[in-house]
Amino acid sequence: MGARYLRRRSSYSGSPESPGRALDYRRRVPTTFSVISPMYNVEAYLPDFFASLREQSYGFERLEVILVDDGSTDGTLAVAEEFAATRPNVTVLTQSNGGQASARNLGLAHATGTWLTFPDPDDVLSPGYFAAAAAEIERHAEGQLAMVSARILMWFEDRDSLLDNHALAGRFRHGRRVADLDAEPEWIQPHITSGFVRRDVVSAAGLRFPEDLRLRFEDANFVARYLLHCPRPAVAFLPSAQYHYRQRADSSSTMQSSHEKPEKYTDTIRIGFGGVIAEAESLGRPLPRWAQNLFLYDQFWILRSSQTARVRQSDFPEEMHRELAESVPGFLRHIDEEAISNFALMTVAPWMREALLLVKRGRAAGTVYRGAVDRRRGLQSVVYRYHGERPVERLSVDGAVVAPRFEKTQPLEYVGRPLVWQRTLWIPEPGAVEVTLDGEPREIEERPTVPLSPFAARGRLRGRTAADLRRLRKRVGSAIRRRLSGQLVSLLRRDLAVRSPRLARRFAGAWVFIDREVDANDSAEDLYWWVREHHPEVNAWFVVRAGTPDWHRLAARGARLVAYGSPEFTALLVHADHLASSHADRFITHALPRKYRPAGYSFTFLQHGVIKGDLSLWLNPKVIDVFVTSTQAEYDYIAGVSPYRYSTKEVRLTGLPRFDVLRELDAAVNESERDIVLVMPTWRNYLVSDLKSASDDRELLGALAETEYGRALATLLRDPELERLQEAGARIVFMPHPNMQRYLPQFDLPPHIEIVSYLDADVRDMIVRAAVLVTDYSSTAFNAAYLRRPVIYYQFDQEEYRRGHTERAGYFDYERDGFGPVLTEPTAVVEMIARAIAGDFPAEYTARTDAAFPVRDGNNRARTFDAMREVRTRRSLEERSRPAPPDSWSVAPG
């Protein structure tokens, strides 16, 4: 960092070293509040912040405002100087970039107020902010109050809305309150931005912000060390003083954009927590419970964020994981087990409390709980978690030793690595269960105890969180609006359909098939027709929205149809035994209205493609009874030790039903008709942010053409060698993702490129007529590989795609497992296309396709049907007491 320096920015600015009018002003006007704001590239946000200062009912001129520019590269400094130019109570300081802590420290060295506060300059303060703080301070004798805390409201800039949904919002729902943290350690104050501290305590203790802590816990470190020096850590919580915490629309703030930086996780413990522990030790006092809760509050945030896609998809270095493996148990040594068990300052999953307890204890197994029960199959489950080596398990039912029929080991993660492991064991039911772990008999509890929030409302709604109450109000309000609107008639029709004896008879035990609500032509339709032909005894129905092209097509073929969203559709689901779909989106999994849940049917996820990696964040919350897979590697990954919660109980190796139809279609195509070079790229999530700033269609079209995605595809399709291949008899077909369709006019592709829309052609017809498939990351490659078609992966944006895609890397590696070469240059792609057409495609890729699909017998639909029947079959007690054999293509699953 460059040397810090102070610059005089107006006739009113000055410094303790060189007095000016600002210092004269301070001598004349006693200052209660010093407002210190570090600034870095916040030019766009300063007008809002300054306006909120000027509008203070307390009197803006009574505030000492110190603005510290931390080496901004935009117009921040100029805007601040203009603001200070005519305001004698405003000082502008500047330094070369050293981080927020160093900027705060520079401002702190120049502050003269009795109380200090450090708001961020991209946030705003309510008009009564300082008046409320001053009134509270006057209520207490000098030295009795250690800190004042304002109420944080979340300001979502993109929709300009204020929400009272901060994790610690409950502290302000009981009115104005003063909490002695030694007596009430749950009432923590982790923020200095919305807090006020006494300058005399800061000065006497020589406190400064930790300048080597930049991304997290900087506030909490300072606040905790400050409170350790206060004789009585009494904090006043003021609901009327509102701090509007801006959530930037572009997610550019440090807190919003730092999830990929290792120091956010390592430095928090080593420097942030470590500094507080060292401060307590230097004062010769144990770490108070409120400080422990402050640590836990931060670490539970890390645990919660570790379950989000943006953290799980981050590529962290091994050094970070090694450091965390040592530092997490190290910091937990300073935390009481009771503090972990009783932590309820914000909503956390029960396993997170247990995970920290297990890590604190070292190698350990947690509590054994009763899990789900599957009475159709005569199975019950027990669940426990462990840290370290897996314990030796012994299970018995009614005194008889049993082996789990099905079992699952699932890692539960902390910043991308397993912290603890969760075991789910399925054993026969009914019967009294006994579990022994490492020779120790364990009691089985019904469910984890969830501690009551210290901020919970009292009375009849005691125990409900604020989020619970908001959801309840939303549901009640929504129900009232539906009944007062035109929906009342449709709701009555739906309820009458569900109660109809005629429909109950008609739909009794139904097998319901649906691909998407607006179209078909995927595995659900393929399985439906097969069931109609081979099992006419099954009461099979197909669902699609009425009036769509597929509705008319299926009706003409004689399908038994029910319109999606109709009253009859609800009645169908209520009386069904099975629901099978190639999709698992909410329009399928939550199609049954809440009042009719839980559903009585078994849900089969037929899949739209082959899963290559980790989609567990999306799929784990869903209730899936049969989870169809197609390759041995896919089956082993999802059902084995993986982030998925599903085991061999749900996951079956059957093959996609649509592969059977592909095989049939392929057999009907002559070799001479397989002449298409099929280019099928998938879409990119990152293109949404690239394009969202465009103001109209013309700008959007131009914007896409200028992205790396647009340039890479255009360069490939304009390659002259493709025209020569076309002249030699090949058809060059570009089948863009539907999201790209509207942008095609800007691409100006050569006339020999045929553009085919998903709306105008059946993808399967295109694949069976393909001589070679060029894709990027799409699972369409599995369709081509199933038919032994050459595949070329054109991956020109690997890193950017990985960062923005919803699927985290899993078992499938394109270089190691892909069905063709992975290429990044368009010329190399064209050369490989020519080789594939000439029959000179590398043999190693043919071997990979045969290894992935050793069975191509046309019986995927039969295997899927048998798997669906199995989930409603209760096997003998003897069978349920021993492990089920896993599926394997070496012995075709049946």
N, C-alpha and C positions, 0 to 999 in steps of 0.2 A: 504494500500500500504506500502511496506517496505521502509526503509530509503533509500534515494537516495545517490549514492556515485559515485565518479569519479575514474576510474582506468587508470593507465598509461599503454598503450598498445604497445608502441614501443619507441625506443630512440628518436623519433621525437614528441611523444605526450607529453602533459603537461596540466597544468591548471593555472588559474590566481593565485591560492594559492601556487603552486609549479612549478616555471618556468622551462622550458626545452628548447630544441632546437626549438620547435614549436614557443614559445614566442619570442625567439631571431629572428626567421625568420620573424615574424609579425612586429617586430620593424624595420627591415631592409627594408621590402617591404610594402608600403602603400596598404591597401586592400580596394577595392571598393565594392566587393561582398562577403558576407558571405552566404554560401550554407548550410542550416541546414536541415538534413533529419532524421526523426525519423524512427527507424527500428524495426519491429516485425515479425519474422518468414518469412523473405523475401530472404532467402538464394538463392533460384532458380532465383531470378530476379536481384540480385546485379550485376552480370557480365555485363548485358545490361546497367544498370544505370551507372556503373563505366566507361564503355567504352564510353558512351555518354559524360561524364565529361572530360575524357582524350582527346577526339577528338574536344574540343571546339577551334574554330579559335581564340578566344579571348586570349587563353593561359591558360591551366589548372593550371599552377603553379601560376597564378595571383589570383586564387580563394582561399578563405578560406573555406575549407570543414569540416563541423562538423557533424559526424555521431553519432547518439544517439541510442544505443541498449536498447530497452524497455523490457528487460527480456526475450529475445527470447529463445525458447526451441529447435530450430534446429541449424544449423551451421552458422547462420547469423553473430554472433560476430566474429567467426574465420575468415570468408571471409573478413569482414571489417578490422580486425586487419592485415591480410595479405596485403590488399590494402594500408593501412596506413604505413606499416612498412618501406617503402623506399620513402615515399612522405612527406616531411616536412610540407606541407600545409594542411595535413589531420589530424584531431583529432578524436579519438574514445572515446566516453563517454558511460557509461553504468549505468543502474539503475534497480531495481526490477520493475516488470510490473506495470505501473501506467496509461497507455493510451497515445494516440498520443499527447494530449495537454501537459501533464506533460513532455514528452520527448522533445517536441519543446521548452518548457520553460527552460529546462536544457540547451539545445543548445543555446538558446537566451542569457542566462546569461554569456556565454563564447564567444559570437560573438564580433568581433572588426571592421567589415566592415561598410562602409558608408550606404550601401543598404543591406537589408536582403531578402532572398527568401527561401522557404520551400518546395522544390519538394519532392514528395513521391518516395521512392527508388524502387518501382516496375514499375515506368514510365521511359521514356527517353526524353532527350532534343536534339533538332536539333543542328548541329555543329555550326551554327551562333547565337545560343541563347543569350549568354552573350555579344557577339560583337554588336548585334542589340540593346540590352538594354543599353550598354555603350555609343553607338553613340547617342541614344536618350537623355540620361541624359546630355551629353555634349552640346546638342542643347539649353538647358534651364539654365537660371541663377539659382544659388543655392536657394533652397526653393520654386521655382516656380512650380515644379513638385512634386505631392504628391505620385504618384504610377505609376508603369509600368506594363502593362498586356501583357502576351504572348498569342499566338493563340493556343487553345486546339484542337488537332486532335484526334479523337477516334481511338484507336489502338485495333482492334479485334484480340486477340491472336489466337483464334481457326482457323482463316483463314488468319492470318498474313496480314491484310489489314488496311490501314489508310483511314478514312472517315472524311470529313469536314462537319459533321452533328451534331455538338454540338448545343444545343438549343440557345446559344448566339453567334453562328458563324457569324451572320450578322454584328457584330461590326467590323469585320476585312475585310469586302468585299468592303470597300471604300478606301483602302490603309492605310498608316500610318496616325493616327489621334490622336489629344489630345482633350479630352472632359472635360469641367468643369461641374461636376455633379450637381452643384447648378443651372446651366443654362440648362443642358441637363440631367435630372434625369433618363432617360431611359438607359443611358450608364453605367449600373451597373457593378461592378467587385466583384463577390461573392467568388473568389478563391484566396487563398494565395499560393497554390501550384504553380500556373502559374503567380504569381504576385511578384513584388518587392516593399518593403516599406523602408522608411528612419529610420535608427536606432536612430537618434537623437530625432525624434518625439516619437518613441516607448519608449525610455528611459525617456524623459521628462514627458510623461504621465503615466509612470509606467505600461504600458500595458503588459498583459500576456494572454495566451490562457486559456479559461475557462476549468479547469480540470475536472469539473463534467458534462461536455457536451462531450459525446464520439461518438455519432453515426451520428450526422447531425448538420449542421449550425455552426460548430466550426470555420471554415474558415471565414464565413460571419460575425459572431459575432466579430471576431478580426478585420477584415477589416473595418467593419462599425464603430467600436469604434475608430479605428485609424483615419479614415477619418474625424470623428467628431472633432478631435484635430488638423486637418490641416486647416490653414487659408483659403486655396483655394483647394477644392478637385479635382484637375486636374489629370486626368489619361491618360497616353499615351497608345494607342493600337497599337501593332506592329505585323503585319501579318507575317513578316519574322522570328520572334522568335517563333518556333513551339514547343509546349509541347505535347508529344505523351502519351495520357492517356490510359493506358492499361486496357482493359476489359478482365479479366482473364478467361481463358477457363473453369476453374473449378468453376467460380463464387464465389471464396473464399474471395474476398476483403470485407472489412467492408461495403462499400456502396452497394455491390452486394448481401450481405447475411443477412442484418439486418432488412428486411421488417417485420419480426414477433416480433420484440422487441418493447414493448410499449414505452420505453423511447425515441425511435427514433421520436415519434410523440409528446409526452408530454414535454420532456426536451427541444425540439427545441423552443417551445413557452415560457415555463416558464423560462428557463435559457438563451437560445439563444436570442430570441426576447426581453425578459425581461431585459437582461443585456444591450442591446443597448438602450432601452428606458430609463433605469436608468442612463446610461452614458450621454445621451442628457439632461436629467433633471438636472443632477449634473452640467452641463455646462450652465444651464439656457437658453437653446435654444429649440425651437420646433423640433419635429422629421422631418428632411428634406424629401422631396419627394423621393430622391434617396434611402434613407433608407427604406421608405415605399415600394418602388418597390422591394427592396431586400427581404423584408418579403414576399411580394406577389409572387415573383418568387419562393420562397421555398414552399409556401402553394399551389400554382397551381401545382407544382410538386407532392405534396402529393395528391391533388385531382386527378391528372392524374393517379398516381400509384394506387389510390384507385379503379380504374376501371379495374385493372389487376387481373388475376386469383390468383396470389401468395399472394396478399394482401387480396382479398375477401375471400380466403380460410383459412386465418390465424385465430386462435382462441385467440382473445384478451380478457384480463380480464375486468370485469365490472368497476373496479376502473379507468382504462384508459379512458373508454368512459365517465365516470362521470367527470373526470378532463377536458377532451377535450370539453365537453358540456359547461364548464365554461370558459376555457381559450381561445377558438376560438373567441367567442363574445368579450372577454376582450381585445385581441390583436387588433381586428378590430376597437375598439374605437379609436385607435391611427392612423388609416388609413383613408385618405380622400376618400369620395365616388368617386370623379373624378379619383383618382388613380386606383380604382378598375375598373370603367367603361372603362377607356382608356388603361388598361393594354394590351400590345401587344408585350411583349419582347419574347414570344414564343407562339406557337400555343396552344390554349386552346379552348375547346368547349364553345360556348356562354353561355350555362346554368351555367357554372362554375363561370363566372363573376357575373351573376345575383344571384347565390346562396350565394356568399359572401356578396353581397349588402343586400340581404334579412336577412341574419343572423345579419349583422350589425344593421339593422333597428329593429330587434326583430320580433314580430308577424307581418307579412306582406305578401301581395300577389304581385306578379310581373306583368310585362307587359303581356297583352293578345295578342297572335299572331294568325294569320290565319295558320291553319295546312293543312294537306292533304285533297284532294277532291276525292270522289268516285262517279263519275258521273254515273256509271252503276247502282248504288243503290240509286242515288239521295241524297247523303249525303256530307256534308262539316264538317270540324272540326275546333275547336278553342283550343288553348293550353295555359296554364299559369302555373306558379309555385308559391308555397307558403311555408312559414316557420311558424311553430306554428300550431294553429288550422286552419282547413280548413274554408275558408270564405263561407258565404251563397251566393249561385249562383242564378241568374235570367237571363234567356235567352229568346230572342224573335227573330223571323224571320219575316220581313215585318210587324212588329208591333204586331204580334200574339205570345203570350207566348207559349213556347214549352219546353218539357222535353227532355233531351238527349236520342236519340235512343240507343246509346251505350256510356259508359264512362269508363275511366281507371284512377286509381291513382297509380303512379309508384314512389317508393323512389329513389332518386339520392344520392349516398353514399359518405361519407367521412370516410375513415379508417373503413369500415365494418358496419357503421350505417347511417341511413338516415340523410342527412343534410337539404335537402328541398324535397318537394313532387311535382311531375308533374301531372297535370290534363289534360286529353284529352277528349273533349266532342264532340260527333257526333250529328249533327242536320240537318234538311232538307236543301237542296239546289235546285234551286238558291234562292236568297233572301238576303235582307239587314239584317245583324246580329247586335244585340245589346246585350252587356254583362254588367251585374251589379254584383259587388262583395261587399258584406256587405253594400248594399245600395248605393254604389258609381258607377256611370256609367263609364265604361272604354273604352278608345279608342282601336281599334284593329289595330295592326301594321302588315305589311306584313311579315317581317322577322327581326331577331335581327341585329343591326348594329355591324359590325365587325371592330374595329379600325385598322388603317393601322400600320404595323410594322414600328418603327422608323428606322429600318435598311433596309427597302425595297429598291429595285433597282429603279432608276429613269427612266423616258422615257416610251416607249410603254408598257413595262412589269411592270410598277409601280403597286404595290399592290399584286403582286405575291410573295409568300414566296420562300425561297431557295428550300424548298421541292417541291413546285409547279413546279419550273423550272427544277429540277432534273427529276420529273415525266414526264414533257413535253418532255425533251430531250430523255428520255428512250423510250417513246411511239413513237416519230418520228424516232429514230434510229431503233427500232424494226420493224416499218412499212417498212422502207427502206430495212432492211436486208431480210424481208420476200419477198419483191418484187424482190430482186436481187438473191434470192436463188431458190431452186427447188420448193418452196411453191407457186410460182407465178401461176403455172398451176392449183393447187388445189384451190387457191383463186378465179381464174377465173371460175372454175367449180362451186364453191359454189355460186358466184354471179349470174351465169346463172341459177342455180337451183332456187334461190330466185325469179328471174324475170320470170321464166317459167309460162306461162298461164296454161299449162297442170297441173303442180304441184299445182298451185294456186287453180284450180278447185278440184283436187284430195284431197288436204289437208284442204279445206275450213272448218272453224269451228271445226277443229279436237280436240278430247280429246286424249291427249298423256299420256301414262303410262310408267314409268320406275322405276325399283328398283335401281340397280347400273348399271354402264355402262358395266360391265363385267359379271353380273349374274342377275338372276331374283328370282322367288320362294319366294316372300315376298308379302306384302299387295298390291303393285301396280299390280302385276300379278293377284292376287286373285280378285281385283276389276275389272281389265280388262276383265277377262272371265265372270264375273257376268254381266257387262255392255253389252258385246256381246250377252249374252243369253237373258237378260231382256229388253234391250233397243237397238234393232238392228238399230233403226233410228239414233243412235249416230255414228259419224264418228270416231271410236276408233282405235288407233294404239298403238303398243307396241314397245319400243326401247331397244335394247341391242347391244353390239358390235358384228359385223359379225364374224362368225367362232368360237365363243365360244360354249361350250357344251350346254348352255341354248338357244343359237340361233338355233342350230340344233333341240333341243327338242321342242321348241315352233313352229318352222317351220313345224315339223312333225305333230303337233297337229292342224295346220291350222291357226296360229296367223297371223295377218297382221303386218308385221315387217318392221322397218326402222333401218338401221345400225347407231349406235351411231357414231358421228363424220363425217358422210358422208355429201355430199352436200344436199342430200334429207332430212337429219336430220335438217339442218339449215332451209330449206324451210318449213319443217313441223312445226317447232317452230314459224316461222314468221307468218304462217297462222292459228295457233291453237287458240282455245278459252280456253282450259284447259291444264295444265301440272300437273300431280299427281305423287308423288314419296314418297317412304318410307324413303328417305334420303334427307338431305338439305345441302350437301357438295357442294363445288364450281363446281364440274363437273355436278351438276344439276342446281344450282341457277345461275351460270354464263355460262351455255352452249351456250347461244345465243351470238354471237360476238358483240362487243361494237357498231359497226356501225349500228346494227339492233335494238338497244335498244332505248327507253324502250319497253319491250315486251308487246304484246297485249293480252297475255293469263293470266288467273288467276292461281296462283300456290297453289296447295293443298299439305300440308305436312302430309303424311299419318302416319309418324313415323315408326321407326324400332322396337320400344318397348314402354314401359310406362315410362315417365319421373318421377323421384322420387325427384328431387331437382332443383337446380338453374343452368341451362345451358344458362342463358340469355346473357352472354357475347358472346356466339357463335351464338345464334339464333336471338337476337334483331336486328343486322344489316341486316337481310334478309327480303325480301318482301314476306310475307306469307299471302295469302288471306283466306285459310281454314287451321286451325291448329287442327288436329284430336286428341282427348283425349279419354281415356277408362274408367277411374274411376271418381266418383264424386269429390274425393279429388284432383285428378290431374287437373280436369277442374277448380275447384274453386281456386286452387292455381295459375295456370297460368293466368286465366282470371281476377282474383281478384286483391287485393292490393298485389303486388309482384314485383320483379325486372324485370319481363317480360314486354315488352311494349304492348303486345297483350291483347285485351279485348274480351268480348263476341261477338264482331263484327267478329273476326277471329276464336276464339277458340270455337270448337263444341264438344259436348259429344255424340259421335257416336259409340265408340268402334272400335278397330282395325279391318279392313277387314279380316286380316288373322285369327282372332279369330273364324270367321264363318267357315273357312276351318278346323281349329283345331277341332271344334265341330263336323263337318261332319266326319273327319278322326277318331275321338274318338268313334263315334257311330258305326263305322265299325270294331272295335277291340273287340274281346272277352275278358272277364275278365281274363281268364286263360293266355292270351297273355301279360298281364300287369305285367311283372316279372322283369323289369330292375331296378337296383339301378344305377341311372344316376348321375355321378359326372361331373359337368360342371363348373369349375372355370373360372373366367375372367382373363384378363391380368393385369399387374401392370406397370404403367408408370415409377415408380421408378426403375424397373429392367433395364431400358435402361442405366441409369447412372451407375448402379452396374456392367454392363457387357461391357460398351463401351471401357474399357481399355484393354480388351483381344485382343490378336494379331492374333489369328486364330480360326478356328472352334473347334479344340480340347479344347483350353482354354475356349472358350465360353461355351461349353457343361459342362465342369467341374465347371465353375463359377456359372451357374444356379443351379446346384445340391447343391451347398454350400450356396445358399441364403436362407433366412427364408421361402420364397415362395416355393422353391424346397423341402426343408426339411419337411415342414408341409404337403405338398401333398404326398410326398413319405411315410411319417410315417402313414398317413391315409390309403393309398392304400396297404400298407404292413401289416396292422393289421390282425392277424390270424382269428379274428372273421368274417371278410369278406369272407374268404375261407370257413368257416363253413356255412355261409349263401348261398354261391354258391353251396355247396354240397347239401343244402336243397332245391335247385331249383331256386334260384335267379341268375340273370345274373349281374355281376358287370362290368359296362361299364364306362370307363374313356374317356371323350370327351374333350380333352384339347383345349384351345384357339389356333387358327391357328398360332399365334406368338410363341407358345411353341413347335410346331410340330417338329422342327429340333433338339430340345434338348432331345427328348424322349429316345434315345439310352443310355444315361447316367443314366437313372432312374432305370434300372434293376428291372422292376416290376414283380411280381409273374405271373405265367402262367394263373391263373384264372381271371386275370384282362384283359378284352377286351378293346383294344384301338381303338377308332373309330374316323376317321377324318371327318371334316366338308366337305371335298371334296368327301368322299365316302358314306355319309349318309345324308338324309334329317333330319334336326333337329326336324321338326314336327313329323316325324315318330318315332323318338326316344322318344319324350315327351309323345305321346299317348300310347306308350308301357311301360312307366315308372311306377313303383310302388311307387317310391319316388325319389325326386330330391335333390341332394346335390350341392349347389352352394355357392357363397360367397356374392357378391354384385350385381350380374348380374340381369338385368330386365327379364331374362329368367324365373325367379321365377313367374312372372305374368302369363306367358303362362301355367305353371303347376297349378297355383292357379285357373286360369279360368276353368281348367278341374278337379278341386277339388283334385289335387294330393298333398300329403304331401311334404312340403318343409323344408329343413334343411339348415340354414346359417352357414357355417364354416368360421368364421372371425378371423383368427389367427393374423392379422396385422392391426387392426382397425386404430390406430393412423397414421401409415405410409401410409396406403391407403388413408385416408382422406386428408393428406397433399399433396399427389401427384396426386390425381384424378381431372379430369376436371369438375366434377359436384359438386357444393357446396351444403351443406346440405340445405334441403328445408322442405316441409311438411311431408315427409315420414321418420319415425323413425323405424328402424328395430326391436327394442325391443317392441315398442308400436304398430306398424302397420304391422309388418312382418307376413308372412303366415306360419311361423314355428319358432322353437327356434333358438336363436343366440348362437352358441357355439364356444369356442376357443380351446378346447382340442380334439384331434382326438379320444380318447377313448369314450368321451361323444357323439361324432358324430356317432360312430359305434353303441353305445347302442341305440340311437334314431332311427337309420336305422332299427335295429331289431324290435323296438316297432312299427314302421310304417308298416313294412311287416306283423307283427302279428295283425294289426288292432287296436293297442293300442295307436294311435297318439292322443295327447291332443285335446279335443273338442274345446277349445278356438280358435285354429287356423282355424278350419273349419268354425267357426262363422265369423272370419275375412274375409275369402275368399268369403263367401256369402254376406257379407256387401259390399265388394269391387265390386263384380259382381252380383248385384241383378237381372240383365236382361241378360239372355243367350238365346236369341230367334233366332239367326242366321240372324238377320237383320242389322248387322253393315254395310254391304256393301250398303244396301238400304239407310240407314241414311246418309252415307258419300256421296252417289250420290246426295241425296236431298240437302245436305249442299253445294255441288259444284254448283248446279243449283241456289241456293239462292244468291250466291255472284254475280251473273249477273242478278238479278231480282230487278226491281225498284218497291217498294211497294207504296201504296197510300200515299198522303201527310198526311192524318190523322194518318196512322200507323207510318210514319217516324217522327211524332211529339210527339210520346210517347215511353217510354222505351220498348225495345224488351224483352219478357220473357226469363229468363235464362234457359239453358238446365238443366234437372234434370232426374235422373233415376226413381224418384217417378212418373214422367209422362214421359214415354219413349220418348226421343227426336225424332222429326219427321222432 
